[in-house]
């Protein structure tokens, strides 16, 4: 691992504290597992959607965004510099936020009940918040 990486992972782990997260700081392996679990939940959701044109189109977009959260997080872990780390984090942020947007469209189009998506939407928001906070802290410490 690169020298700057150690500092960035310290920042990243400190951002994990809080009532919605684990009682101790979440390490990079736990976040990797969390983003992978998110992708798997998105896959299961899309597979369970009603079979109609709206759900097919939105489902394809959601599965692209939702599964890329985990794969792009893996890329964050391989960043070569602070700038690269921040750029890759922003991609994770964008994909998690886009996933939430597609889920909101499913709800607003009456394709699925909000109660069925509440947990997954919350997870998308939490992942987004984690990476935004990590990026902000990393920028301040540059």
N, C-alpha and C positions, 0 to 999 in steps of 0.2 A: 504494500500500500504506500502511497506517496505521503510526504510529510504534511502537506496542507490537508490531506484527507483526514488525518487523525484529529485535527482541530475541527474540521467540518462535522465529523461523526460525533464528536463531543457536543457540538452545538445541536446537532440533529437529535441526539438522545435526550438532551435537556428539554427540548421542545415537546417531548412525549408526556411530560408530567401533567397531571390534571385528573379530575374525577371521571372523565369519559375514557381515559386510557388506563393502562396498567398502573398498579400502585407504584412500581418502580419505573425508571426510565425504560422505554422500549428500545431494544438495540436494533441494529440493521437487519438481523436475521428475523426478528419478530415482525418488523415492518415488511420485509419481503414476504413472509407468510401471510400477513394481513392483506397485502395488495393482491396476492395470488388467490386468497379466499374470496376477495371482492370479485375478481374476474370469474371465478367458478360460480358465484351466486348470480352474476349477470348472465352467464351462460344458461343456468337453470331457469332464470326468469324468462329469457327469450324463448327457450324451448317450450315454456308453458303458456306463452301468449296465444290469444285466439288467432285462428288462421284466417286473416283477411289482409287486404292490401295495405291498410294503414299500419297494422302491427308488423307486417313483413318489412316495410320500408323503415319504420322507426327501429324495429328490432335489429336490422342489419347495422344501422348506425350505432345503436347502443352496444352491440356486441363488439364492434370495432373499437369504440372509445373505452368501454369497460375492460376489455382484455388488454388493451395497451397500457393501462395504468400500471399493472404489475411488470410488464416487459420493459417499460420505460423506467420504472423504479430500479430494475436490475441494472440498467445503463447508468443510472445515477451512481451506483456503487462502484462503477468502473471509471468515473470521471478522472481526467488527467490534470485538472487545475481547478482553482476556485471558480473561474469564469465558466468552465465546462460543467462543473457541479451545479452552478446556478442555472445555466441554460437547460440542463437535463431535468432539474427540479421543476422548472416552469412548464416543461412538457407534461410532466406528471400532473401538475396543477390543472393545466388546460384539459387534459383527458378526463380527469375526475370530475371537473366542473361540467364538461360536455356530457358526461354520463348522466349527471343529475338533470341536466336540461332535457335529455331524451326521456328520462323517467317522468319528468314533470309533464311532458307532452303526452305520454301514454295515459297519465291520470286525467289531464285536461281534455283529451279526446274521448274520454269515457271508455277507454280500452281496458283499463284495470283500476281497481279501487285503490284509493290512496293508502288505506290501512295495510294493504298487501305490500306496498313499496316503502312504507315508513322507515323500516330498519335499514334497507339498502340505500335509500336516499340519505339517511343520517350518516351511514358509513362513507358515502361519497363526499358529504360535507366535511366530515372529520378528516379524511385523507387530504382533502383540499386545504383545510386549516393547518394541518401538520406541515405540509410542504411550504405553504405561504409563510408560516412562522419561522420555519427553518431557513428559508431564503432570506427573510428580513434580518434575522440574527446573524447569518453568515455575512451579509452585506455590511452590517454595522461593524463587524469585527475585522473587516478587510484592512 
